[in-house]
Amino acid sequence: MSFNFDEIIPRRGTDCEKWDEYPEDVLPLWVADMDFRAPPAVIEALRARVEHGIFGYGREPAGLREIITARLKRLYGWSVAPEALVFVPGVVRGIHMACRGVVSPGEAVMYQVPVYPPIHQAPVQNGLIGVANSLVPDAGGYYTMDFDAIEAQICQHPVRMFILCNPHNPVGRVFRRPELERLAEICLRHDVIICSDEIHCDLVYRGHLHIPIATLSPEVEARTITLMAPSKTYNIAGLECSVAIVPDPELRRRFLAGRCNLVPSVNVMGFAAAQAAYAHGDEWLAALLLYLEANRDYLCAYADAYLPGIRIYPPEGTFLAWLDCREAGLPADPYTFFLERARVALNPGPSFGAGGEGFVRLNFGCPRAVLAEALERMRAALTKL
């Protein structure tokens, strides 16, 4: 079956956060959802649910746990018992559940910046201490972990939980096994729980491999809450179905206590979409990855040739690029400059925490023609300088 990712599907006027936030002359390449239709099997499953016509309280579909555990075994060699899965309406809610259930008042949560804003906001929003550890970029924009700083900060603060983002949003790293092993060893030695946001785990490009940190050893698995979802993978984020994988029964009990009757169950449409995506979406996903990788390569080549002073390290995963604009000589911050001068909406770097100044995040999960037009607008704006 072929899939037309070049098709431009109008989204304005559809109550779309991404496209209805800005005036009609602005191209939005910001919010992390893609401008592609979901896999046909997902659309069919949702259509069948709508045609049934009753939308009462639901429960997880029979067989969904088995589909997910079989998938984890096939992709990562990870044997997980069905009862280890906890369904939650979104990875961000899962992070808040972990903060509430695992960390006590007066304790700290460490995260790595720059990072997806809800991650660095979560500790303070739950009355905890937030500890920001900085990822370290080299001259080419390749980010690595500073393990000495991680350990020193854990010793300086009452860190109870470490939030890992892998693949990393926004810098696009897919962390390698030695990096994950070193991080896990530090966390185990200091009795720190790992909450691993792996929402982009399916969106990894050739030459790179996603390794769930919980798969490193039974000891690491017992201290890890892993958060995954079909939402970014199959472009169904608005349906809010995610899964937490918590094999250790006591850690799972504490995680579930974090619901506090504030986190609802997944709705019937989200469950239907998730089951169809995981059961029947592999062919669509394989085609999507090739398209996204080509978009990534187009973006990086265009920036090298036509966007002077802007540097992009090719993302190893995600459909998000982290643009270093610090040497472009812009008269304003890059978000404001490209919005006002190019009519292209990106994410402002400072919203990702320390280390985001002078950067913007660009979403290349869109038809090539949309990406090309946005880049041409950015080139024209820079030329006028």
HUPEVEN-V881334 format. One line per field, one symbol per residue. psi: psi as a letter, one per 20 degrees, with the letter a starting at -180 (. if undefined). burial: b if it has 16 or more other C-alpha atoms within 10 Angstrom, else e. A space follows every 10 residues. Layout:
psi=???
burial=???
This chain:
psi=pqpniipoop iqjklogghj hrrijppole pmqqkqqrqh hgggghghhg hhiplaprrq qpigghgghh ghgghjkoop qhiipopqmq hghhghgggh hhpqpirqpq rpqqqpghgi hgghijkrpp opppqoqahj jpprqnhghg gghhhhqmph qpopooqpoi ijqoqrghgh gggggggghj lpqpoookhj himprpiqpp ophiihrhgg gijpopprqi ghgjlkhiim orpponhpgg hhggghhigk jhorrqrhhg ggggggghhj jggggggghg ghhhgghggg ggghhinpjp ppppphrrkp qooojhjikq irqhggghgh hilpprppgh ijapiipjrq ppojmrqhhg gggghhgggh ghhi.
burial=eeeebeeeee eeeeeeebbe ebeeebbbbb bbbbbbbbbe bbbebbeebe eeeeeeeeeb eeebbeebbb beeeeeebeb ebebbbbbbb bbbbbbbbbb bbbeeebbbb bbbbbbeebb ebbeebbbbb bbbbbbeeee bbbebeeeeb bebbeebbbb bbbbbbbbbb bbbbbeeeeb eebbebbeee ebbbbbbbbb bbbbbeeebb bbbbeeeeeb bbbbbbbbbb bbbbbbbebb bbbbbbbbee bbebbbebbe eebebbbbbb bbbbbbbbee beebbeebbe bbbebbebbb eebeebbeeb bbbbbbbbbb bbbbbeebeb eebbbbbbbe ebbbbbbbbb bbbbbbbbbb bbbbbbbbeb bbebbbbbbe bbeee
